[in-house]
Amino acid sequence: MPGSFYNKTQGTPFFTPDPGRRGYTNSYSQDNTVRLSWQAAAKHKFTVADSMQNNCQCHLFIDNGTKSPEASTDLPTSG
């Protein structure tokens, strides 16, 4: 994210941009799908499906240096 940097002086009341650690956003989505089908006879078919999803919208709301990455929001979800 342009203009966004981590705080070099964490734990103090001051913000000092660390140009060696640029801020970033990270959004990922992972889907592990399993589908099993079995046809017992010509008119009898059985299907089982399962979907596990892990998502994260990490380091949200980093806006051109107005919020440092360590003060941003992470929204991890799974289901």
N, C-alpha and C positions, 0 to 999 in steps of 0.2 A: 504494500500500500504506500503510495508516494507520500513522503513527509511524515511517516509514522515510524517511531523508533522505540525500543525498550528503554526503560529508565535505568541509567547508569548508577544512580544514587538511591536505590530502593531502601526503604526503612527510614528515610529522612523526610522532612516536609517539603523538600525541593525536588523538582524534576529536571534532570540533566539528560538530554537525548544521547543515546549510545549509537553513533553512526555505524558501528560494527555489527549491530543487531537490528536489522530492519523489521518493522511490523509486517504482518501478513494475515490474510484470512484463509481459512481452510474449511471447505465444505466437502464432505465425502458421504457416499452412500454405498453400502455393501448389502447385497442380497444373496442369500444362500437358499436356492429353491430346490426342492426334491419332489419329483412326481413319479409315482409308480402305477402302472396299469397292468391288469391281468384279465384276459378274456377266458372265462371258464367254459363257455359254450358259445354258439353262434349268436345267441340273443342275450347273453349275460356277460357284462363287462364291469369290472370293478376298478375304480381309480382312487388313489390316495395322494393328496398334495399337501405340502407344507412349505411355508415361506418364512424365513427368519431375516429380519432387516435391522441393520445397525446404521444409524445416521448421526452425523454431527455437523452442526453449523458452528464451527469453532472460531474464536476471535471475531465475533460480530461487532459491528458498530465502531470500527476503527475508521475515523473520518479525517483524513488529511492532517494528522498530527494533533487533533483535538482530544484524543484518548489514547493512552499507551496500551500496548497489547496485554500487559498483565492486569489492566483494569477493564478489559473487555469482557464480553459475555460468551459463554459456551452453552450450546443447547444440544446435548447428546440425547438421542432417543433410541429405543430398541423395542422391538415388538414382533 
